[in-house]
Amino acid sequence: MKRILVVDDDPPVARLIGAALKAANVEHVLDHCSDGGQARLKVAQGGYDLVTLDLAMPLMDGFEALEQMRNNPKCANVPVIVITSHQDPEMHRRALELGAMAVLTKPFQLQAVGDILAKALAGGEDLGGASSGLKPLGV
């Protein structure tokens, strides 16, 4: 059973990611938090197989959370997939430089995101150009 943390200030996103994982036949337990500071603390406690991270959140944004996670030996190797509504390629590039495996844009297709998350959970390095080429369509 895979343990996934969804970090997004929009709670329905967690339900959609859960549905995406189900569509990809990934057995999972989903946790949710709504800002980067909470995420950083939860991930540092250990036990997560994957984190999905929004960039625009209150208190601590996704960039700062990702940077702090990567600088903490307790969680530096936890895979992070950024899922954001931002379309700016520079923001995507920055997230990848900070250590995200991929950047996906909202809105997204459940099956496409589920497949990418399943591949990341399986240890996949090549996520099919997800850093900028994948712009999944509405849910």
Residue pairs with C-beta under 8 A, 6 or more apart in sequence:
1 27
1 28
1 29
2 21
2 26
2 27
2 28
2 29
2 49
2 50
2 121
3 28
3 29
3 31
3 47
3 48
3 49
4 17
4 21
4 28
4 29
4 30
4 31
4 48
4 49
4 50
4 51
4 52
4 117
4 121
5 30
5 31
5 32
5 33
5 39
5 42
5 43
5 48
5 50
5 51
5 52
6 13
6 14
6 17
6 18
6 30
6 31
6 32
6 33
6 51
6 52
7 32
7 33
7 34
7 35
7 36
7 38
7 39
7 51
7 52
7 53
7 54
7 57
7 62
7 65
8 14
8 32
8 34
8 52
8 53
8 54
8 57
8 83
9 34
9 35
9 54
9 56
9 57
9 58
10 54
11 32
11 34
13 54
13 83
13 106
14 30
14 32
16 108
16 110
16 139
17 30
17 52
17 83
17 113
17 117
18 28
18 30
19 110
19 114
20 108
20 110
20 111
20 113
20 114
20 117
21 28
21 30
21 114
21 117
21 118
22 114
23 110
23 111
23 114
24 111
24 114
24 115
24 117
24 118
25 118
26 114
26 117
26 118
26 121
31 42
31 48
33 39
33 42
34 57
34 58
35 57
35 58
35 59
35 60
35 65
36 53
36 57
36 59
36 60
36 61
36 62
36 64
36 65
36 66
36 68
37 59
37 60
37 65
39 51
39 53
39 60
39 65
39 69
40 60
40 65
40 68
40 69
40 72
40 75
42 48
43 51
43 69
43 74
43 75
43 78
44 69
44 72
44 74
44 75
45 74
46 74
46 75
48 75
48 78
49 78
49 79
49 121
50 78
50 79
50 80
50 81
50 117
50 120
50 121
51 69
51 78
51 79
51 80
51 81
52 80
52 81
52 82
52 83
52 117
53 62
53 65
53 66
53 80
53 81
53 82
53 83
53 100
54 62
54 82
54 83
54 84
55 61
55 62
55 63
55 82
55 84
55 86
55 91
55 95
56 62
56 84
56 85
56 86
62 82
62 84
62 95
63 94
63 95
63 98
66 80
66 82
66 95
66 98
66 99
66 100
67 98
69 75
69 76
69 78
69 80
69 99
70 76
70 98
70 99
76 99
79 101
79 120
79 121
80 99
80 100
80 101
81 100
81 101
81 102
81 103
81 104
81 116
81 117
81 120
81 127
81 130
82 92
82 95
82 100
82 102
82 103
82 104
83 103
83 104
83 105
83 106
83 108
83 113
84 91
84 95
84 103
84 104
84 105
84 106
85 105
85 106
85 107
86 92
86 105
87 105
87 135
89 132
91 103
92 103
92 131
92 132
95 103
96 102
96 103
96 131
101 120
101 127
101 130
102 116
102 120
102 127
102 130
102 131
102 134
103 130
103 131
103 132
104 113
104 116
104 130
104 134
104 136
105 134
105 135
105 136
107 136
107 137
107 138
107 139
108 136
108 137
108 138
108 139
109 136
109 137
109 138
109 139
110 139
112 134
112 136
113 136
116 127
116 128
116 130
116 134
119 127
119 128
120 127
128 134
